[in-house]
């Protein structure tokens, strides 16, 4: 038996103290990560409600309006994998802090915009810095929480924010636009960023898990251009049509570029997205779940916003408040799914169950009519949808990043965000196109001069979008059930990365 030395006691005490300090810090780190993630997710919807006011103030056309949203989506989606790899290579703390500062500066630039061009540039810069911030935040969460139970609780909080942030953005955007000015939907990010920056500077440690690797430049160019083309193609389907070269041309180019990227990743010495991240069965199924959720959620947020404001006469603030029950339901079931159900019955039951509940809620929502009331035709349905999505989002995000080696945490986190962003772009294009076609078809068989007919045509467009969203969620039910493994995953306990603070 080895002799105990005089230094064993102090050394053991120092290690215990360091571990206790790290344990105390990690929940504060979660709070800071949550604040930063909320800022990024809010920006996907907070500006939408303010668009009519911004358009009236700056004087740009209806055709140009979509670029305020699209510029953010294009930059964010195309640069996400690069942002995630930068966090792995150069450190998550500097990536996080630079992302926060850059996002705040771009938001201030947008709030001070004196014209359309300046606002679009600011939105693109927001997307670029968001692509650095979002994967850094998620990978920090992944490497901070290694205990399976605490990690589940942390991801339930993160997933709830990711799922409910869009609805919170609608509420905050409405309040700020009504009470102050559309510019405050951008300025508010500066205040949020100050909290995130100070907390990140004080709490986070600097560590590079992939410091010996190199940046995959060809892979970066291929995936950035591929994701850009894909999102741009789907965005063009909104303003043009599916037969336009600007739509199918970019979609084909995006598919070919992403195929070339996948081929290159099998040959690159330091791949941007190691294929081992994608080939795990549970992880791959979870990426698809996030993609499908992003596509289906668009039907809830955008078209229900139109219905509440244009058909029921809600103000922007009242519209945002109307989504709060869904947010509450989502946050409750996020905790239930991640901390209670997942450790007991596993993802093969939890994620398909969530999708099935969300499918039922979306199908129920198609019962809206011209004379419907919020309390009976919208509120119960929103709660059901929130319950379903609360079971899907945190669970899928936890599985998508769980068991990943520490040096790959950033790029795995970026892939989750990319799936959500591309899913949202697909949902935007498909649902807008299908809804517009449904309205046109209805008007062609009725008297288009009648106001009642016009109102019913809008209802037809909304319900068509809701049915397709229900179809997305139904497909998610089947895919998740077929792909996820049986039982409770052991990767969290066995392959948890080392904590670095």
LINGI-V881484 format. One record per residue. N is the residue number from 1. RES is the residue in three letters. PHI is phi in radians with two decimals (* if undefined). OMEGA is omega in degrees with one decimal (none if undefined). Layout:
n: <N	N>
res: <RES	RES>
phi: <PHI	PHI>
omega: <OMEGA	OMEGA>
This chain:
n: <1	2	3	4	5	6	7	8	9	10	11	12	13	14	15	16	17	18	19	20	21	22	23	24	25	26	27	28	29	30	31	32	33	34	35	36	37	38	39	40	41	42	43	44	45	46	47	48	49	50	51	52	53	54	55	56	57	58	59	60	61	62	63	64	65	66	67	68	69	70	71	72	73	74	75	76	77	78	79	80	81	82	83	84	85	86	87	88	89	90	91	92	93	94	95	96	97	98	99	100	101	102	103	104	105	106	107	108	109	110	111	112	113	114	115	116	117	118	119	120	121	122	123	124	125	126	127	128	129	130	131	132	133	134	135	136	137	138	139	140	141	142	143	144	145	146	147	148	149	150	151	152	153	154	155	156	157	158	159	160	161	162	163	164	165	166	167	168	169	170	171	172	173	174	175	176	177	178	179	180	181	182	183	184	185	186	187	188	189	190	191	192	193	194	195	196	197	198	199	200	201	202	203	204	205	206	207	208	209	210	211	212	213	214	215	216	217	218	219	220	221	222	223	224	225	226	227	228	229	230	231	232	233	234	235	236	237	238	239	240	241	242	243	244	245	246	247	248	249	250	251	252	253	254	255	256	257	258	259	260	261	262	263	264	265	266	267	268	269	270	271	272	273	274	275	276	277	278	279	280	281	282	283	284	285	286	287	288	289	290	291	292	293	294	295	296	297	298	299	300	301	302	303	304	305	306	307	308	309	310	311	312	313	314	315	316	317	318	319	320	321	322	323	324	325	326	327	328	329	330	331	332	333	334	335	336	337	338	339	340	341	342	343	344	345	346	347	348	349	350	351	352	353	354	355	356	357	358	359	360	361	362	363	364	365	366	367	368	369	370	371	372	373	374	375	376	377	378	379	380	381	382	383	384	385	386	387	388	389	390	391	392	393	394	395	396	397	398	399	400	401	402	403	404	405	406	407	408	409	410	411	412	413	414	415	416	417	418	419	420	421	422	423	424	425	426	427	428	429	430	431	432	433	434	435	436	437	438	439	440	441	442	443	444	445	446	447	448	449	450	451	452	453	454	455	456	457	458	459	460	461	462	463	464	465	466	467	468	469	470	471	472	473	474	475	476	477	478	479	480	481	482	483	484	485	486	487	488	489	490	491	492	493	494	495	496	497	498	499	500	501>
res: <UNK	UNK	UNK	UNK	UNK	UNK	UNK	UNK	UNK	UNK	UNK	UNK	UNK	UNK	UNK	UNK	UNK	UNK	UNK	UNK	UNK	UNK	UNK	UNK	UNK	UNK	UNK	UNK	UNK	UNK	UNK	UNK	UNK	UNK	UNK	UNK	UNK	UNK	UNK	UNK	UNK	UNK	UNK	UNK	UNK	UNK	UNK	UNK	UNK	UNK	UNK	UNK	UNK	UNK	UNK	UNK	UNK	UNK	UNK	UNK	UNK	UNK	UNK	UNK	UNK	UNK	UNK	UNK	UNK	UNK	UNK	UNK	UNK	UNK	UNK	UNK	UNK	UNK	UNK	UNK	UNK	UNK	UNK	UNK	UNK	UNK	UNK	UNK	UNK	UNK	UNK	UNK	UNK	UNK	UNK	UNK	UNK	UNK	UNK	UNK	UNK	UNK	UNK	UNK	UNK	UNK	UNK	UNK	UNK	UNK	UNK	UNK	UNK	UNK	UNK	UNK	UNK	UNK	UNK	UNK	UNK	UNK	UNK	UNK	UNK	UNK	UNK	UNK	UNK	UNK	UNK	UNK	UNK	UNK	UNK	UNK	UNK	UNK	UNK	UNK	UNK	UNK	UNK	UNK	UNK	UNK	UNK	UNK	UNK	UNK	UNK	UNK	UNK	UNK	UNK	UNK	UNK	UNK	UNK	UNK	UNK	UNK	UNK	UNK	UNK	UNK	UNK	UNK	UNK	UNK	UNK	UNK	UNK	UNK	UNK	UNK	UNK	UNK	UNK	UNK	UNK	UNK	UNK	UNK	UNK	UNK	UNK	UNK	UNK	UNK	UNK	UNK	UNK	UNK	UNK	UNK	UNK	UNK	UNK	UNK	UNK	UNK	UNK	UNK	UNK	UNK	UNK	UNK	UNK	UNK	UNK	UNK	UNK	UNK	UNK	UNK	UNK	UNK	UNK	UNK	UNK	UNK	UNK	UNK	UNK	UNK	UNK	UNK	UNK	UNK	UNK	UNK	UNK	UNK	UNK	UNK	UNK	UNK	UNK	UNK	UNK	UNK	UNK	UNK	UNK	UNK	UNK	UNK	UNK	UNK	UNK	UNK	UNK	UNK	UNK	UNK	UNK	UNK	UNK	UNK	UNK	UNK	UNK	UNK	UNK	UNK	UNK	UNK	UNK	UNK	UNK	UNK	UNK	UNK	UNK	UNK	UNK	UNK	UNK	UNK	UNK	UNK	UNK	UNK	UNK	UNK	UNK	UNK	UNK	UNK	UNK	UNK	UNK	UNK	UNK	UNK	UNK	UNK	UNK	UNK	UNK	UNK	UNK	UNK	UNK	UNK	UNK	UNK	UNK	UNK	UNK	UNK	UNK	UNK	UNK	UNK	UNK	UNK	UNK	UNK	UNK	UNK	UNK	UNK	UNK	UNK	UNK	UNK	UNK	UNK	UNK	UNK	UNK	UNK	UNK	UNK	UNK	UNK	UNK	UNK	UNK	UNK	UNK	UNK	UNK	UNK	UNK	UNK	UNK	UNK	UNK	UNK	UNK	UNK	UNK	UNK	UNK	UNK	UNK	UNK	UNK	UNK	UNK	UNK	UNK	UNK	UNK	UNK	UNK	UNK	UNK	UNK	UNK	UNK	UNK	UNK	UNK	UNK	UNK	UNK	UNK	UNK	UNK	UNK	UNK	UNK	UNK	UNK	UNK	UNK	UNK	UNK	UNK	UNK	UNK	UNK	UNK	UNK	UNK	UNK	UNK	UNK	UNK	UNK	UNK	UNK	UNK	UNK	UNK	UNK	UNK	UNK	UNK	UNK	UNK	UNK	UNK	UNK	UNK	UNK	UNK	UNK	UNK	UNK	UNK	UNK	UNK	UNK	UNK	UNK	UNK	UNK	UNK	UNK	UNK	UNK	UNK	UNK	UNK	UNK	UNK	UNK	UNK	UNK	UNK	UNK	UNK	UNK	UNK	UNK	UNK	UNK	UNK	UNK	UNK	UNK	UNK	UNK	UNK	UNK	UNK	UNK	UNK	UNK	UNK	UNK	UNK	UNK	UNK	UNK	UNK	UNK	UNK	UNK	UNK	UNK	UNK	UNK	UNK	UNK	UNK	UNK	UNK	UNK	UNK	UNK	UNK	UNK	UNK	UNK	UNK	UNK	UNK	UNK	UNK	UNK	UNK	UNK	UNK	UNK	UNK>
phi: <*	-1.20	-1.29	-1.41	-1.64	-1.17	-1.55	-1.09	-1.06	-1.01	-1.13	-1.10	-1.10	-1.14	-1.14	-1.10	-1.14	-1.08	-1.15	-1.12	-1.09	-1.10	-1.10	-1.19	-1.31	-1.15	-1.29	-1.21	-1.09	-1.04	-1.07	-1.18	-1.09	-1.10	-1.09	-1.13	-1.13	-1.07	-1.06	-1.20	-1.21	-0.97	-1.21	-1.25	-2.23	-1.09	-1.36	-1.01	-1.18	-1.46	-1.01	-1.01	-1.18	-1.12	-1.13	-1.16	-1.28	-1.66	1.32	-1.68	-1.41	-1.10	-1.15	-1.46	-1.02	-1.06	-1.24	-1.14	-1.51	-1.16	-1.05	-1.14	-1.12	-1.11	-1.16	-1.12	-1.17	-1.29	-1.85	-1.08	-1.15	-1.10	-1.06	-1.14	-1.25	-1.05	-1.09	-1.19	-1.40	-1.93	1.93	-1.36	-1.14	-1.07	-1.09	-1.09	-1.18	-1.12	-1.07	-1.12	-1.12	-1.11	-1.11	-1.13	-1.12	-1.13	-1.13	-1.11	-1.09	-1.15	-1.11	-1.62	-1.00	-1.84	-2.99	-1.07	-1.07	-1.10	-1.22	-1.13	-1.06	-1.09	-1.14	-1.14	-1.14	-1.01	-1.08	-1.14	-1.26	-1.11	-1.19	-1.50	-1.29	-1.08	-1.19	-1.11	-1.13	-1.19	-1.22	-1.10	-1.12	-1.14	-1.62	-1.52	-1.82	-1.96	-1.21	-1.02	-1.21	-1.18	-1.13	-1.09	-1.15	-1.12	-1.24	-1.14	-1.17	-1.11	-1.13	-1.11	-1.15	-1.08	-1.42	-1.71	-1.02	-1.10	-1.20	-1.10	-1.08	-1.08	-1.12	-1.13	-1.08	-1.14	-1.10	-1.16	-1.18	-1.23	-1.47	-2.12	-2.87	-1.01	-1.10	-1.29	-1.18	-1.75	-1.06	-1.05	-1.12	-1.12	-1.14	-1.12	-1.14	-1.06	-1.09	-1.13	-1.20	-1.08	-1.10	-1.13	-1.09	-1.38	-1.65	-1.47	-1.75	-1.78	-2.55	-2.02	-1.41	-2.06	-1.11	-1.52	-1.48	-2.15	-1.29	-1.44	-1.16	-1.03	-1.10	-1.08	-1.11	-1.13	-1.29	-1.13	-1.20	-1.16	-1.16	-1.04	-1.10	-1.13	-1.17	-1.13	-1.09	-1.15	-1.13	-1.19	-1.11	-1.22	-1.67	-1.90	-2.71	-1.19	-1.52	-1.32	-1.02	-1.21	-1.63	-1.20	-1.11	-1.24	-1.14	-1.14	-1.06	-1.09	-1.08	-1.15	-1.13	-1.21	-1.14	-1.13	-1.10	-1.07	-1.10	-1.14	-1.13	-1.40	-2.09	-1.21	-1.18	-2.24	-1.10	-1.15	-2.23	-0.97	-1.13	-1.09	-1.20	-1.52	-1.45	-1.16	-1.10	-1.12	-1.17	-1.07	-1.10	-1.22	-1.02	-1.13	-1.09	-1.14	-1.04	-1.15	-1.09	-1.04	-1.20	-1.32	-1.12	-1.04	-1.09	-1.27	-1.23	-1.27	-1.28	-1.24	-1.08	-1.02	-1.09	-1.13	-1.44	-1.47	-1.73	-1.69	1.32	-1.26	-1.35	-0.96	-1.16	-1.12	-1.11	-1.08	-1.10	-1.10	-1.50	-1.05	-1.03	-1.13	-1.07	-1.07	-1.10	-1.10	-1.20	-1.15	-1.29	-1.08	-1.14	-1.08	-1.17	-1.36	-1.75	-1.96	-1.32	-1.02	-1.16	-1.82	-2.08	1.43	-1.22	-1.10	-1.72	-1.20	-1.19	-1.05	-1.07	-1.07	-1.09	-1.12	-1.14	-1.10	-1.06	-1.08	-1.10	-1.16	-1.10	-1.10	-1.18	-1.22	-1.40	-1.10	-2.48	-1.07	-1.79	-1.26	-1.99	-1.01	-1.11	-1.84	-1.79	-2.23	-1.01	-1.08	-1.15	-1.09	-1.11	-1.09	-1.08	-1.08	-1.05	-1.13	-1.18	-1.13	-1.39	-1.51	-1.09	-1.10	-1.11	-1.13	-1.16	-1.12	-1.22	-1.17	-1.93	-1.31	1.29	-1.46	-1.03	-0.99	-1.26	-1.89	-1.07	-1.14	-1.28	-1.14	-1.14	-1.12	-1.13	-1.04	-1.11	-1.11	-1.07	-1.13	-1.22	-1.15	-1.04	-1.09	-1.17	-1.10	-1.07	-1.00	-1.19	-1.12	-1.21	-1.09	-1.12	-1.16	-1.14	-1.10	-1.12	-1.10	-1.13	-1.10	-1.09	-1.16	-1.16	-1.16	-1.78	-2.38	-1.42	-1.20	-1.38	-1.32	-1.15	-1.15	-1.13	-1.09	-1.14	-1.18	-1.11	-1.15	-1.09	-1.04	-1.18	-1.13	-1.15	-1.08	-1.08	-1.16	-1.10	-1.19	-1.10	-1.06	-1.12	-1.02	-1.15	-1.12	-1.09	-1.08	-1.02	-1.19	-1.08	-1.11	-1.16	-1.31	-1.60	-1.20	-1.28	-1.29	1.49	-1.60	-1.06	-1.83	-1.13	-1.12	-1.43	-1.62	-2.11	-1.13	-1.26	-1.30	-1.36	-2.27	-2.29>
omega: <-176.1	179.3	174.8	-179.6	-179.1	-175.8	-177.1	-178.7	178.4	-178.1	179.1	178.4	178.9	178.8	179.1	179.3	179.0	179.7	179.0	178.2	179.5	180.0	-179.9	-175.8	-166.9	179.1	172.0	176.6	176.7	-179.9	-179.7	178.0	179.5	178.6	-179.7	179.4	178.5	179.2	-178.9	-177.2	177.9	-172.1	176.9	-177.2	-171.8	-178.9	-175.3	-178.5	-178.5	-174.6	179.1	178.9	178.6	179.6	178.9	-177.9	-174.7	172.6	176.4	-170.9	176.1	179.9	-179.1	-171.5	-176.2	-176.3	175.4	177.5	-174.4	-178.5	177.6	-176.9	-178.7	-178.6	-177.3	-176.3	-172.9	-175.7	-175.0	-177.8	175.3	178.8	178.8	-179.8	175.6	178.0	178.7	-173.3	-170.1	177.2	-176.9	179.0	178.0	178.2	179.4	-175.9	178.0	178.1	180.0	-178.2	-180.0	179.4	179.3	-179.9	178.6	177.8	177.6	177.4	178.8	178.7	-179.5	-174.1	177.5	179.3	-176.2	-176.5	-179.3	-179.6	179.1	178.2	179.4	179.5	177.2	177.5	174.5	179.2	-178.7	179.3	173.9	178.2	173.9	-174.5	-172.4	179.0	177.2	-179.8	-177.9	178.8	173.6	176.7	-178.0	-177.2	178.8	-177.2	-178.3	174.0	-171.0	-176.8	179.7	179.4	177.5	179.5	179.5	-179.3	175.9	176.4	-178.1	-179.5	176.9	177.7	179.3	-178.3	-174.2	-176.0	179.5	178.8	176.7	177.1	176.9	179.7	-177.1	177.4	178.3	-179.6	-177.6	-180.0	-179.3	-172.4	-175.0	-174.7	-179.2	-177.4	-178.9	172.3	174.7	-179.4	-177.4	179.1	-179.4	179.1	178.6	-177.2	178.9	178.7	-178.2	-177.5	-179.2	178.9	179.3	179.8	-176.7	-168.3	-172.4	172.0	-177.4	178.4	178.6	-178.1	-179.9	-173.7	-177.9	179.3	178.4	179.9	178.5	-175.1	177.8	178.3	178.6	-179.5	-177.8	-175.7	178.8	179.6	178.7	178.6	176.5	-177.9	-178.6	-178.9	179.3	178.8	178.3	178.0	178.9	178.1	178.2	-172.3	177.4	171.9	-176.1	179.2	-179.2	175.8	178.2	176.3	-175.0	179.4	179.6	178.1	177.6	178.9	178.8	178.3	-180.0	179.6	178.6	175.2	177.2	176.9	179.4	178.0	-177.4	-178.9	177.2	-175.9	-177.0	178.6	178.3	-173.9	177.9	178.2	179.6	-174.4	177.1	178.2	-175.1	-169.2	173.3	-171.9	179.7	-178.6	178.6	177.7	179.8	174.6	179.0	178.7	178.1	177.9	-177.7	178.4	177.7	-180.0	-175.6	-178.0	-179.1	179.4	178.6	-170.9	-172.3	-172.3	176.1	173.6	176.6	-176.6	-177.2	-176.6	-172.4	-176.5	-179.9	174.7	179.0	171.6	176.7	180.0	179.7	176.9	178.3	178.5	-178.4	-180.0	-174.2	176.7	176.2	178.6	179.5	178.9	-179.8	-177.7	178.5	-177.4	173.7	176.5	-178.7	-177.0	-174.4	-172.2	-177.5	-173.3	-177.6	-179.9	-176.1	-173.8	173.8	-173.4	-177.6	175.4	-171.1	-174.7	175.0	176.8	178.3	178.4	-179.0	178.4	178.2	176.8	179.7	179.4	179.4	178.3	178.0	-177.8	179.8	179.1	179.7	177.5	-178.3	-176.9	-177.3	177.6	-178.6	-173.5	-177.1	-172.5	-176.3	-172.2	-179.1	-179.4	178.9	179.8	179.0	178.8	178.2	177.1	-178.8	-177.6	176.9	176.1	-174.6	-166.5	-177.9	-178.8	-179.7	-179.7	178.8	-180.0	-177.3	-178.3	-178.6	177.2	178.8	175.9	-175.2	-177.7	179.0	-173.5	-177.8	-176.7	174.6	177.7	178.5	179.6	176.2	-179.9	179.0	178.7	180.0	-177.9	179.2	176.0	177.4	178.6	177.5	179.1	179.4	-175.6	-176.1	-174.8	176.7	-179.1	-178.6	178.8	179.2	178.9	179.4	178.5	179.4	179.6	-180.0	-178.8	-177.3	-179.4	-178.1	179.0	-174.9	-179.9	-178.7	179.0	178.2	177.1	178.8	179.2	179.1	177.3	177.6	177.3	177.7	-179.3	-179.6	-176.8	174.8	178.2	-179.9	178.0	179.0	175.2	175.9	177.0	176.0	-178.4	177.1	175.8	176.7	177.8	-177.3	-177.1	-178.8	-179.5	-177.6	-171.4	-176.4	176.9	174.0	174.3	-178.3	179.3	178.2	-173.9	-178.6	-177.7	-172.0	-171.9	-179.1	-179.9	-180.0	179.5	174.6	179.9	none>
